[in-house]
Amino acid sequence: MKTIALIGSPRKNGNCDQLASKLLDSTEGFTKKFYLNEVDLQYCNACQACKKGDCVKDDDARKIIDEMLDSDIIVFASPIYYGQMSAQAKTIVDRFYMISQNPEKSLEGKKVIQIFTQANPGDAFDGYIKSLEAMPFAYMGMEVIDTIVAKGAAGKGEGIEDALKKIEELEI
């Protein structure tokens, strides 16, 4: 089994990274992490060239998406900043467009585990997080098998205990 993690937090070893690492440690087979703030990831310019071939951008998004195409499970981890996923996470999500229109490259059937951290201890962002199961993941034929949210995770290591427990109980 091959599992890759897309880490949308700019904080290496922060809460998202710790939770994703715990999850990867519990899986068998090949694992790989992409720190989205450390790769060359350009914004989609909506040129539509990908509808007729490949994306015109020559960056690491192609490599990341190729790894996604070759994986069994995708771990998508992002902090919630100001009510939304991080800019790094949103940038790769926007780049999914390059294969969403290409029937030869499909993420259909891939399993996704979402991990979100948020400083807010309440459920203010639950609706937003739930919507991410539909777009982009279900829209592209992927199956979200679990969503793990660490609430009250304001500082490194804070508020992640319940999420760590949930990861330990996950059967992948």
VMD Tcl script that builds the backbone (N, CA, C; Angstrom):
set m [mol new atoms 516]
animate dup $m
set s [atomselect $m all]
$s set {name element resname resid chain x y z} {
  {N N MET 1 A 0.843 -1.176 0.000}
  {CA C MET 1 A 0.000 0.000 0.000}
  {C C MET 1 A 0.891 1.243 0.000}
  {N N LYS 2 A 0.460 2.244 -0.738}
  {CA C LYS 2 A 1.213 3.499 -0.806}
  {C C LYS 2 A 0.338 4.626 -0.270}
  {N N THR 3 A 0.888 5.350 0.686}
  {CA C THR 3 A 0.183 6.472 1.302}
  {C C THR 3 A 1.042 7.715 1.179}
  {N N ILE 4 A 0.445 8.786 0.689}
  {CA C ILE 4 A 1.167 10.056 0.649}
  {C C ILE 4 A 0.409 11.081 1.479}
  {N N ALA 5 A 1.152 12.033 1.997}
  {CA C ALA 5 A 0.553 13.104 2.798}
  {C C ALA 5 A 0.906 14.447 2.190}
  {N N LEU 6 A -0.099 15.275 2.043}
  {CA C LEU 6 A 0.081 16.652 1.603}
  {C C LEU 6 A -0.080 17.514 2.843}
  {N N ILE 7 A 1.011 18.128 3.270}
  {CA C ILE 7 A 1.008 18.925 4.489}
  {C C ILE 7 A 0.871 20.391 4.100}
  {N N GLY 8 A -0.282 20.968 4.400}
  {CA C GLY 8 A -0.573 22.341 4.019}
  {C C GLY 8 A -0.195 23.373 5.060}
  {N N SER 9 A 0.470 22.947 6.107}
  {CA C SER 9 A 0.884 23.898 7.139}
  {C C SER 9 A 2.292 24.405 6.861}
  {N N PRO 10 A 2.522 25.701 7.053}
  {CA C PRO 10 A 3.885 26.213 6.911}
  {C C PRO 10 A 4.758 25.878 8.115}
  {N N ARG 11 A 4.180 25.272 9.146}
  {CA C ARG 11 A 4.922 24.958 10.370}
  {C C ARG 11 A 5.355 23.494 10.377}
  {N N LYS 12 A 6.584 23.250 9.951}
  {CA C LYS 12 A 7.115 21.890 9.996}
  {C C LYS 12 A 7.179 21.450 11.458}
  {N N ASN 13 A 6.763 20.227 11.709}
  {CA C ASN 13 A 6.673 19.653 13.057}
  {C C ASN 13 A 5.575 20.297 13.904}
  {N N GLY 14 A 4.717 21.071 13.276}
  {CA C GLY 14 A 3.577 21.649 13.980}
  {C C GLY 14 A 2.470 20.614 14.140}
  {N N ASN 15 A 1.307 21.053 14.534}
  {CA C ASN 15 A 0.210 20.133 14.837}
  {C C ASN 15 A -0.230 19.296 13.638}
  {N N CYS 16 A -0.389 19.909 12.471}
  {CA C CYS 16 A -0.773 19.144 11.273}
  {C C CYS 16 A 0.271 18.084 10.956}
  {N N ASP 17 A 1.516 18.486 11.004}
  {CA C ASP 17 A 2.612 17.573 10.697}
  {C C ASP 17 A 2.668 16.430 11.708}
  {N N GLN 18 A 2.494 16.742 12.983}
  {CA C GLN 18 A 2.510 15.696 14.014}
  {C C GLN 18 A 1.387 14.685 13.796}
  {N N LEU 19 A 0.204 15.177 13.488}
  {CA C LEU 19 A -0.931 14.281 13.268}
  {C C LEU 19 A -0.743 13.444 12.003}
  {N N ALA 20 A -0.286 14.073 10.930}
  {CA C ALA 20 A -0.049 13.325 9.692}
  {C C ALA 20 A 1.052 12.288 9.887}
  {N N SER 21 A 2.098 12.650 10.617}
  {CA C SER 21 A 3.193 11.706 10.885}
  {C C SER 21 A 2.691 10.500 11.666}
  {N N LYS 22 A 1.855 10.747 12.654}
  {CA C LYS 22 A 1.275 9.653 13.449}
  {C C LYS 22 A 0.465 8.724 12.549}
  {N N LEU 23 A -0.289 9.314 11.647}
  {CA C LEU 23 A -1.095 8.520 10.725}
  {C C LEU 23 A -0.205 7.708 9.785}
  {N N LEU 24 A 0.809 8.340 9.221}
  {CA C LEU 24 A 1.718 7.624 8.320}
  {C C LEU 24 A 2.435 6.499 9.049}
  {N N ASP 25 A 2.806 6.734 10.297}
  {CA C ASP 25 A 3.477 5.697 11.089}
  {C C ASP 25 A 2.589 4.477 11.308}
  {N N SER 26 A 1.285 4.675 11.270}
  {CA C SER 26 A 0.365 3.563 11.523}
  {C C SER 26 A -0.020 2.800 10.258}
  {N N THR 27 A 0.453 3.255 9.105}
  {CA C THR 27 A 0.127 2.564 7.856}
  {C C THR 27 A 1.268 1.643 7.452}
  {N N GLU 28 A 0.918 0.617 6.713}
  {CA C GLU 28 A 1.928 -0.304 6.202}
  {C C GLU 28 A 2.275 0.100 4.779}
  {N N GLY 29 A 3.502 -0.194 4.385}
  {CA C GLY 29 A 3.909 0.081 3.020}
  {C C GLY 29 A 4.638 1.401 2.887}
  {N N PHE 30 A 4.711 1.876 1.669}
  {CA C PHE 30 A 5.453 3.086 1.318}
  {C C PHE 30 A 4.682 4.326 1.757}
  {N N THR 31 A 5.400 5.253 2.361}
  {CA C THR 31 A 4.790 6.538 2.718}
  {C C THR 31 A 5.695 7.677 2.257}
  {N N LYS 32 A 5.075 8.787 1.946}
  {CA C LYS 32 A 5.833 9.969 1.522}
  {C C LYS 32 A 5.061 11.209 1.934}
  {N N LYS 33 A 5.814 12.226 2.353}
  {CA C LYS 33 A 5.211 13.505 2.748}
  {C C LYS 33 A 5.655 14.605 1.800}
  {N N PHE 34 A 4.721 15.466 1.466}
  {CA C PHE 34 A 5.029 16.683 0.721}
  {C C PHE 34 A 4.685 17.869 1.609}
  {N N TYR 35 A 5.692 18.649 1.948}
  {CA C TYR 35 A 5.464 19.901 2.666}
  {C C TYR 35 A 5.198 20.960 1.602}
  {N N LEU 36 A 3.959 21.369 1.471}
  {CA C LEU 36 A 3.559 22.218 0.356}
  {C C LEU 36 A 4.226 23.584 0.362}
  {N N ASN 37 A 4.671 24.045 1.519}
  {CA C ASN 37 A 5.366 25.334 1.542}
  {C C ASN 37 A 6.839 25.197 1.164}
  {N N GLU 38 A 7.324 23.972 0.995}
  {CA C GLU 38 A 8.729 23.758 0.636}
  {C C GLU 38 A 8.918 23.328 -0.813}
  {N N VAL 39 A 7.834 23.131 -1.531}
  {CA C VAL 39 A 7.938 22.722 -2.930}
  {C C VAL 39 A 7.641 23.918 -3.830}
  {N N ASP 40 A 8.040 23.802 -5.082}
  {CA C ASP 40 A 7.743 24.841 -6.067}
  {C C ASP 40 A 6.314 24.619 -6.539}
  {N N LEU 41 A 5.415 25.417 -6.028}
  {CA C LEU 41 A 3.997 25.259 -6.311}
  {C C LEU 41 A 3.452 26.599 -6.789}
  {N N GLN 42 A 3.143 26.651 -8.075}
  {CA C GLN 42 A 2.646 27.890 -8.663}
  {C C GLN 42 A 1.118 27.877 -8.701}
  {N N TYR 43 A 0.556 29.066 -8.797}
  {CA C TYR 43 A -0.896 29.192 -8.867}
  {C C TYR 43 A -1.398 28.806 -10.251}
  {N N CYS 44 A -2.599 28.247 -10.309}
  {CA C CYS 44 A -3.263 27.978 -11.582}
  {C C CYS 44 A -3.590 29.329 -12.226}
  {N N ASN 45 A -3.326 29.441 -13.525}
  {CA C ASN 45 A -3.665 30.706 -14.179}
  {C C ASN 45 A -4.900 30.582 -15.070}
  {N N ALA 46 A -5.639 29.486 -14.942}
  {CA C ALA 46 A -6.918 29.281 -15.632}
  {C C ALA 46 A -6.819 29.440 -17.143}
  {N N CYS 47 A -5.712 28.999 -17.710}
  {CA C CYS 47 A -5.514 29.131 -19.157}
  {C C CYS 47 A -6.240 28.043 -19.946}
  {N N GLN 48 A -6.667 26.981 -19.268}
  {CA C GLN 48 A -7.390 25.855 -19.869}
  {C C GLN 48 A -6.522 24.959 -20.766}
  {N N ALA 49 A -5.219 25.179 -20.808}
  {CA C ALA 49 A -4.339 24.342 -21.632}
  {C C ALA 49 A -4.414 22.876 -21.214}
  {N N CYS 50 A -4.680 22.622 -19.960}
  {CA C CYS 50 A -4.736 21.241 -19.465}
  {C C CYS 50 A -5.883 20.450 -20.088}
  {N N LYS 51 A -6.879 21.137 -20.615}
  {CA C LYS 51 A -7.984 20.437 -21.264}
  {C C LYS 51 A -7.539 19.777 -22.566}
  {N N LYS 52 A -6.475 20.308 -23.157}
  {CA C LYS 52 A -5.984 19.777 -24.426}
  {C C LYS 52 A -4.694 18.984 -24.267}
  {N N GLY 53 A -4.162 18.943 -23.074}
  {CA C GLY 53 A -2.896 18.248 -22.843}
  {C C GLY 53 A -2.475 18.417 -21.408}
  {N N ASP 54 A -1.220 18.745 -21.224}
  {CA C ASP 54 A -0.700 18.910 -19.871}
  {C C ASP 54 A -0.725 20.373 -19.445}
  {N N CYS 55 A -0.641 20.568 -18.161}
  {CA C CYS 55 A -0.556 21.905 -17.587}
  {C C CYS 55 A 0.705 22.604 -18.099}
  {N N VAL 56 A 0.591 23.888 -18.353}
  {CA C VAL 56 A 1.736 24.647 -18.860}
  {C C VAL 56 A 2.729 25.002 -17.763}
  {N N LYS 57 A 2.315 24.887 -16.524}
  {CA C LYS 57 A 3.204 25.223 -15.401}
  {C C LYS 57 A 4.236 24.118 -15.220}
  {N N ASP 58 A 5.482 24.517 -15.110}
  {CA C ASP 58 A 6.568 23.560 -14.888}
  {C C ASP 58 A 7.005 23.681 -13.433}
  {N N ASP 59 A 6.247 23.017 -12.559}
  {CA C ASP 59 A 6.532 23.099 -11.132}
  {C C ASP 59 A 6.319 21.730 -10.494}
  {N N ASP 60 A 6.342 21.680 -9.185}
  {CA C ASP 60 A 6.227 20.401 -8.479}
  {C C ASP 60 A 4.801 19.870 -8.390}
  {N N ALA 61 A 3.815 20.633 -8.813}
  {CA C ALA 61 A 2.430 20.147 -8.770}
  {C C ALA 61 A 2.283 18.879 -9.601}
  {N N ARG 62 A 2.945 18.825 -10.735}
  {CA C ARG 62 A 2.880 17.614 -11.574}
  {C C ARG 62 A 3.403 16.401 -10.823}
  {N N LYS 63 A 4.550 16.572 -10.160}
  {CA C LYS 63 A 5.154 15.473 -9.406}
  {C C LYS 63 A 4.227 15.036 -8.269}
  {N N ILE 64 A 3.656 15.990 -7.567}
  {CA C ILE 64 A 2.752 15.674 -6.461}
  {C C ILE 64 A 1.523 14.935 -6.978}
  {N N ILE 65 A 0.944 15.423 -8.047}
  {CA C ILE 65 A -0.254 14.785 -8.592}
  {C C ILE 65 A 0.071 13.406 -9.155}
  {N N ASP 66 A 1.235 13.237 -9.773}
  {CA C ASP 66 A 1.650 11.899 -10.221}
  {C C ASP 66 A 1.749 10.939 -9.040}
  {N N GLU 67 A 2.280 11.419 -7.917}
  {CA C GLU 67 A 2.355 10.584 -6.707}
  {C C GLU 67 A 0.953 10.259 -6.191}
  {N N MET 68 A 0.045 11.216 -6.281}
  {CA C MET 68 A -1.340 10.969 -5.870}
  {C C MET 68 A -1.975 9.901 -6.755}
  {N N LEU 69 A -1.737 9.993 -8.057}
  {CA C LEU 69 A -2.288 9.018 -8.995}
  {C C LEU 69 A -1.777 7.614 -8.707}
  {N N ASP 70 A -0.558 7.524 -8.189}
  {CA C ASP 70 A 0.091 6.239 -7.925}
  {C C ASP 70 A -0.125 5.746 -6.490}
  {N N SER 71 A -0.893 6.474 -5.701}
  {CA C SER 71 A -1.062 6.111 -4.288}
  {C C SER 71 A -2.410 5.431 -4.054}
  {N N ASP 72 A -2.496 4.800 -2.893}
  {CA C ASP 72 A -3.752 4.180 -2.477}
  {C C ASP 72 A -4.527 5.106 -1.539}
  {N N ILE 73 A -3.779 5.767 -0.651}
  {CA C ILE 73 A -4.384 6.665 0.335}
  {C C ILE 73 A -3.691 8.017 0.276}
  {N N ILE 74 A -4.487 9.070 0.338}
  {CA C ILE 74 A -3.971 10.437 0.359}
  {C C ILE 74 A -4.381 11.068 1.687}
  {N N VAL 75 A -3.396 11.544 2.417}
  {CA C VAL 75 A -3.652 12.272 3.659}
  {C C VAL 75 A -3.541 13.753 3.319}
  {N N PHE 76 A -4.603 14.481 3.551}
  {CA C PHE 76 A -4.647 15.909 3.249}
  {C C PHE 76 A -4.740 16.650 4.570}
  {N N ALA 77 A -3.675 17.341 4.940}
  {CA C ALA 77 A -3.611 18.002 6.248}
  {C C ALA 77 A -3.437 19.505 6.085}
  {N N SER 78 A -4.285 20.254 6.774}
  {CA C SER 78 A -4.183 21.711 6.711}
  {C C SER 78 A -4.684 22.329 8.009}
  {N N PRO 79 A -4.023 23.391 8.430}
  {CA C PRO 79 A -4.618 24.184 9.502}
  {C C PRO 79 A -5.778 24.990 8.925}
  {N N ILE 80 A -6.685 25.366 9.777}
  {CA C ILE 80 A -7.749 26.281 9.382}
  {C C ILE 80 A -7.288 27.675 9.790}
  {N N TYR 81 A -7.046 28.490 8.778}
  {CA C TYR 81 A -6.632 29.870 9.010}
  {C C TYR 81 A -7.760 30.789 8.564}
  {N N TYR 82 A -8.258 31.569 9.466}
  {CA C TYR 82 A -9.318 32.529 9.185}
  {C C TYR 82 A -10.502 31.866 8.486}
  {N N GLY 83 A -10.848 30.677 8.975}
  {CA C GLY 83 A -12.033 29.980 8.505}
  {C C GLY 83 A -11.872 29.125 7.271}
  {N N GLN 84 A -10.642 29.002 6.756}
  {CA C GLN 84 A -10.425 28.230 5.536}
  {C C GLN 84 A -9.114 27.457 5.616}
  {N N MET 85 A -8.931 26.524 4.661}
  {CA C MET 85 A -7.657 25.818 4.590}
  {C C MET 85 A -6.546 26.820 4.298}
  {N N SER 86 A -5.323 26.434 4.565}
  {CA C SER 86 A -4.179 27.323 4.341}
  {C C SER 86 A -4.008 27.640 2.856}
  {N N ALA 87 A -3.296 28.705 2.574}
  {CA C ALA 87 A -3.014 29.089 1.187}
  {C C ALA 87 A -2.245 27.993 0.462}
  {N N GLN 88 A -1.329 27.336 1.161}
  {CA C GLN 88 A -0.545 26.264 0.552}
  {C C GLN 88 A -1.456 25.111 0.127}
  {N N ALA 89 A -2.380 24.733 1.005}
  {CA C ALA 89 A -3.311 23.647 0.691}
  {C C ALA 89 A -4.232 24.048 -0.459}
  {N N LYS 90 A -4.719 25.266 -0.436}
  {CA C LYS 90 A -5.628 25.732 -1.491}
  {C C LYS 90 A -4.932 25.769 -2.840}
  {N N THR 91 A -3.654 26.094 -2.845}
  {CA C THR 91 A -2.922 26.153 -4.109}
  {C C THR 91 A -2.864 24.784 -4.774}
  {N N ILE 92 A -2.583 23.716 -4.016}
  {CA C ILE 92 A -2.547 22.388 -4.640}
  {C C ILE 92 A -3.954 21.942 -5.027}
  {N N VAL 93 A -4.951 22.286 -4.231}
  {CA C VAL 93 A -6.328 21.934 -4.587}
  {C C VAL 93 A -6.703 22.585 -5.917}
  {N N ASP 94 A -6.357 23.846 -6.095}
  {CA C ASP 94 A -6.639 24.514 -7.368}
  {C C ASP 94 A -5.938 23.818 -8.531}
  {N N ARG 95 A -4.767 23.271 -8.280}
  {CA C ARG 95 A -4.013 22.596 -9.343}
  {C C ARG 95 A -4.580 21.212 -9.668}
  {N N PHE 96 A -5.462 20.672 -8.827}
  {CA C PHE 96 A -6.140 19.418 -9.166}
  {C C PHE 96 A -6.907 19.565 -10.475}
  {N N TYR 97 A -7.246 20.796 -10.814}
  {CA C TYR 97 A -8.010 21.054 -12.038}
  {C C TYR 97 A -7.320 20.455 -13.253}
  {N N MET 98 A -5.990 20.416 -13.230}
  {CA C MET 98 A -5.255 19.927 -14.404}
  {C C MET 98 A -5.570 18.478 -14.730}
  {N N ILE 99 A -6.059 17.717 -13.763}
  {CA C ILE 99 A -6.434 16.341 -14.089}
  {C C ILE 99 A -7.937 16.113 -14.011}
  {N N SER 100 A -8.662 17.052 -13.455}
  {CA C SER 100 A -10.110 16.849 -13.327}
  {C C SER 100 A -10.795 16.822 -14.690}
  {N N GLN 101 A -10.161 17.372 -15.684}
  {CA C GLN 101 A -10.717 17.404 -17.034}
  {C C GLN 101 A -10.071 16.362 -17.949}
  {N N ASN 102 A -9.198 15.530 -17.391}
  {CA C ASN 102 A -8.436 14.573 -18.189}
  {C C ASN 102 A -8.848 13.147 -17.814}
  {N N PRO 103 A -9.608 12.459 -18.687}
  {CA C PRO 103 A -10.074 11.110 -18.348}
  {C C PRO 103 A -8.945 10.079 -18.221}
  {N N GLU 104 A -7.776 10.382 -18.755}
  {CA C GLU 104 A -6.645 9.451 -18.657}
  {C C GLU 104 A -5.949 9.542 -17.303}
  {N N LYS 105 A -6.211 10.601 -16.567}
  {CA C LYS 105 A -5.621 10.783 -15.241}
  {C C LYS 105 A -6.764 10.993 -14.263}
  {N N SER 106 A -7.016 9.995 -13.458}
  {CA C SER 106 A -8.160 10.077 -12.559}
  {C C SER 106 A -7.771 9.673 -11.146}
  {N N LEU 107 A -8.294 10.395 -10.197}
  {CA C LEU 107 A -8.111 10.058 -8.787}
  {C C LEU 107 A -9.308 9.274 -8.253}
  {N N GLU 108 A -10.194 8.879 -9.152}
  {CA C GLU 108 A -11.389 8.147 -8.749}
  {C C GLU 108 A -11.009 6.883 -7.987}
  {N N GLY 109 A -11.682 6.682 -6.871}
  {CA C GLY 109 A -11.440 5.501 -6.053}
  {C C GLY 109 A -10.336 5.655 -5.023}
  {N N LYS 110 A -9.577 6.737 -5.095}
  {CA C LYS 110 A -8.526 6.956 -4.091}
  {C C LYS 110 A -9.186 7.244 -2.750}
  {N N LYS 111 A -8.566 6.776 -1.713}
  {CA C LYS 111 A -9.066 7.005 -0.363}
  {C C LYS 111 A -8.370 8.237 0.213}
  {N N VAL 112 A -9.133 9.065 0.906}
  {CA C VAL 112 A -8.610 10.306 1.478}
  {C C VAL 112 A -8.912 10.340 2.973}
  {N N ILE 113 A -7.910 10.753 3.728}
  {CA C ILE 113 A -8.113 11.068 5.139}
  {C C ILE 113 A -7.764 12.537 5.303}
  {N N GLN 114 A -8.733 13.311 5.757}
  {CA C GLN 114 A -8.516 14.735 5.976}
  {C C GLN 114 A -8.091 14.961 7.423}
  {N N ILE 115 A -7.113 15.841 7.605}
  {CA C ILE 115 A -6.695 16.263 8.940}
  {C C ILE 115 A -6.728 17.785 8.971}
  {N N PHE 116 A -7.444 18.325 9.935}
  {CA C PHE 116 A -7.490 19.773 10.097}
  {C C PHE 116 A -7.180 20.128 11.540}
  {N N THR 117 A -6.467 21.212 11.710}
  {CA C THR 117 A -6.219 21.763 13.036}
  {C C THR 117 A -6.769 23.181 13.051}
  {N N GLN 118 A -7.272 23.569 14.199}
  {CA C GLN 118 A -7.813 24.923 14.315}
  {C C GLN 118 A -7.619 25.419 15.734}
  {N N ALA 119 A -7.308 26.683 15.850}
  {CA C ALA 119 A -7.147 27.282 17.174}
  {C C ALA 119 A -8.493 27.400 17.884}
  {N N ASN 120 A -9.547 27.626 17.127}
  {CA C ASN 120 A -10.887 27.764 17.685}
  {C C ASN 120 A -11.294 26.453 18.359}
  {N N PRO 121 A -11.686 26.507 19.636}
  {CA C PRO 121 A -12.047 25.275 20.329}
  {C C PRO 121 A -13.463 24.779 20.015}
  {N N GLY 122 A -14.244 25.589 19.330}
  {CA C GLY 122 A -15.639 25.238 19.065}
  {C C GLY 122 A -15.845 24.608 17.704}
  {N N ASP 123 A -17.107 24.652 17.259}
  {CA C ASP 123 A -17.445 24.022 15.988}
  {C C ASP 123 A -17.790 25.038 14.902}
  {N N ALA 124 A -17.194 26.206 14.988}
  {CA C ALA 124 A -17.461 27.276 14.024}
  {C C ALA 124 A -17.109 26.885 12.591}
  {N N PHE 125 A -16.144 26.000 12.413}
  {CA C PHE 125 A -15.675 25.660 11.067}
  {C C PHE 125 A -16.138 24.285 10.601}
  {N N ASP 126 A -16.994 23.627 11.372}
  {CA C ASP 126 A -17.447 22.280 11.018}
  {C C ASP 126 A -18.106 22.225 9.639}
  {N N GLY 127 A -18.950 23.195 9.325}
  {CA C GLY 127 A -19.621 23.225 8.025}
  {C C GLY 127 A -18.636 23.344 6.882}
  {N N TYR 128 A -17.649 24.214 7.051}
  {CA C TYR 128 A -16.621 24.379 6.019}
  {C C TYR 128 A -15.848 23.080 5.832}
  {N N ILE 129 A -15.421 22.484 6.926}
  {CA C ILE 129 A -14.646 21.243 6.849}
  {C C ILE 129 A -15.468 20.143 6.185}
  {N N LYS 130 A -16.726 20.034 6.535}
  {CA C LYS 130 A -17.608 19.034 5.915}
  {C C LYS 130 A -17.720 19.273 4.414}
  {N N SER 131 A -17.773 20.533 4.003}
  {CA C SER 131 A -17.902 20.844 2.571}
  {C C SER 131 A -16.695 20.368 1.767}
  {N N LEU 132 A -15.544 20.248 2.416}
  {CA C LEU 132 A -14.341 19.817 1.702}
  {C C LEU 132 A -14.391 18.344 1.314}
  {N N GLU 133 A -15.251 17.576 1.950}
  {CA C GLU 133 A -15.431 16.193 1.519}
  {C C GLU 133 A -16.033 16.162 0.121}
  {N N ALA 134 A -16.947 17.089 -0.140}
  {CA C ALA 134 A -17.607 17.138 -1.441}
  {C C ALA 134 A -16.719 17.769 -2.503}
  {N N MET 135 A -16.114 18.870 -2.185}
  {CA C MET 135 A -15.282 19.589 -3.156}
  {C C MET 135 A -13.970 19.921 -2.497}
  {N N PRO 136 A -12.910 19.334 -2.905}
  {CA C PRO 136 A -12.667 18.716 -4.200}
  {C C PRO 136 A -12.777 17.192 -4.231}
  {N N PHE 137 A -12.802 16.532 -3.077}
  {CA C PHE 137 A -12.550 15.097 -3.062}
  {C C PHE 137 A -13.650 14.256 -3.715}
  {N N ALA 138 A -14.869 14.310 -3.240}
  {CA C ALA 138 A -15.943 13.509 -3.835}
  {C C ALA 138 A -16.190 13.919 -5.283}
  {N N TYR 139 A -16.069 15.196 -5.566}
  {CA C TYR 139 A -16.248 15.696 -6.930}
  {C C TYR 139 A -15.323 14.980 -7.911}
  {N N MET 140 A -14.127 14.646 -7.442}
  {CA C MET 140 A -13.148 13.976 -8.300}
  {C C MET 140 A -13.194 12.454 -8.145}
  {N N GLY 141 A -14.208 11.947 -7.465}
  {CA C GLY 141 A -14.380 10.509 -7.353}
  {C C GLY 141 A -13.604 9.851 -6.228}
  {N N MET 142 A -13.021 10.652 -5.353}
  {CA C MET 142 A -12.282 10.102 -4.224}
  {C C MET 142 A -13.241 9.846 -3.060}
  {N N GLU 143 A -12.838 8.957 -2.174}
  {CA C GLU 143 A -13.662 8.616 -1.020}
  {C C GLU 143 A -12.981 9.100 0.254}
  {N N VAL 144 A -13.616 10.033 0.936}
  {CA C VAL 144 A -13.093 10.488 2.226}
  {C C VAL 144 A -13.480 9.433 3.255}
  {N N ILE 145 A -12.468 8.711 3.767}
  {CA C ILE 145 A -12.766 7.638 4.717}
  {C C ILE 145 A -12.773 8.132 6.160}
  {N N ASP 146 A -12.168 9.280 6.399}
  {CA C ASP 146 A -12.249 9.874 7.738}
  {C C ASP 146 A -11.784 11.321 7.696}
  {N N THR 147 A -12.310 12.093 8.622}
  {CA C THR 147 A -11.893 13.477 8.820}
  {C C THR 147 A -11.551 13.637 10.291}
  {N N ILE 148 A -10.339 14.073 10.537}
  {CA C ILE 148 A -9.843 14.244 11.898}
  {C C ILE 148 A -9.629 15.732 12.123}
  {N N VAL 149 A -10.251 16.267 13.164}
  {CA C VAL 149 A -10.142 17.693 13.450}
  {C C VAL 149 A -9.628 17.876 14.872}
  {N N ALA 150 A -8.556 18.629 14.993}
  {CA C ALA 150 A -8.022 18.998 16.308}
  {C C ALA 150 A -8.477 20.422 16.599}
  {N N LYS 151 A -9.396 20.555 17.541}
  {CA C LYS 151 A -9.936 21.869 17.908}
  {C C LYS 151 A -9.185 22.396 19.122}
  {N N GLY 152 A -8.998 23.700 19.167}
  {CA C GLY 152 A -8.255 24.306 20.274}
  {C C GLY 152 A -6.760 24.071 20.152}
  {N N ALA 153 A -6.316 23.830 18.927}
  {CA C ALA 153 A -4.903 23.531 18.661}
  {C C ALA 153 A -4.156 24.816 18.321}
  {N N ALA 154 A -4.086 25.727 19.282}
  {CA C ALA 154 A -3.495 27.045 19.043}
  {C C ALA 154 A -1.975 27.013 18.994}
  {N N GLY 155 A -1.360 26.238 19.842}
  {CA C GLY 155 A 0.097 26.167 19.887}
  {C C GLY 155 A 0.573 24.756 19.615}
  {N N LYS 156 A 1.852 24.636 19.375}
  {CA C LYS 156 A 2.438 23.332 19.055}
  {C C LYS 156 A 2.126 22.320 20.156}
  {N N GLY 157 A 1.494 21.217 19.760}
  {CA C GLY 157 A 1.161 20.153 20.695}
  {C C GLY 157 A -0.111 20.376 21.487}
  {N N GLU 158 A -0.718 21.544 21.352}
  {CA C GLU 158 A -1.948 21.854 22.099}
  {C C GLU 158 A -3.178 21.345 21.352}
  {N N GLY 159 A -4.117 20.798 22.082}
  {CA C GLY 159 A -5.414 20.445 21.515}
  {C C GLY 159 A -5.410 19.283 20.540}
  {N N ILE 160 A -4.350 18.493 20.511}
  {CA C ILE 160 A -4.301 17.405 19.525}
  {C C ILE 160 A -4.493 16.015 20.141}
  {N N GLU 161 A -4.675 15.952 21.453}
  {CA C GLU 161 A -4.760 14.657 22.136}
  {C C GLU 161 A -5.889 13.789 21.588}
  {N N ASP 162 A -7.090 14.354 21.452}
  {CA C ASP 162 A -8.230 13.580 20.948}
  {C C ASP 162 A -8.000 13.132 19.509}
  {N N ALA 163 A -7.392 14.000 18.708}
  {CA C ALA 163 A -7.104 13.646 17.315}
  {C C ALA 163 A -6.074 12.519 17.246}
  {N N LEU 164 A -5.062 12.568 18.098}
  {CA C LEU 164 A -4.072 11.487 18.145}
  {C C LEU 164 A -4.739 10.166 18.523}
  {N N LYS 165 A -5.660 10.225 19.474}
  {CA C LYS 165 A -6.396 9.025 19.897}
  {C C LYS 165 A -7.223 8.465 18.736}
  {N N LYS 166 A -7.867 9.361 18.002}
  {CA C LYS 166 A -8.685 8.926 16.869}
  {C C LYS 166 A -7.815 8.259 15.805}
  {N N ILE 167 A -6.627 8.797 15.582}
  {CA C ILE 167 A -5.709 8.196 14.610}
  {C C ILE 167 A -5.301 6.799 15.061}
  {N N GLU 168 A -5.030 6.638 16.352}
  {CA C GLU 168 A -4.658 5.319 16.881}
  {C C GLU 168 A -5.773 4.298 16.676}
  {N N GLU 169 A -7.011 4.749 16.731}
  {CA C GLU 169 A -8.160 3.850 16.588}
  {C C GLU 169 A -8.546 3.594 15.136}
  {N N LEU 170 A -7.975 4.373 14.216}
  {CA C LEU 170 A -8.306 4.226 12.799}
  {C C LEU 170 A -7.853 2.870 12.275}
  {N N GLU 171 A -8.698 2.247 11.506}
  {CA C GLU 171 A -8.325 0.991 10.851}
  {C C GLU 171 A -8.208 1.257 9.359}
  {N N ILE 172 A -6.978 1.223 8.902}
  {CA C ILE 172 A -6.735 1.530 7.487}
  {C C ILE 172 A -6.400 0.253 6.743}
}
mol reanalyze $m
mol bondsrecalc $m
mol representation Tube
mol addrep $m
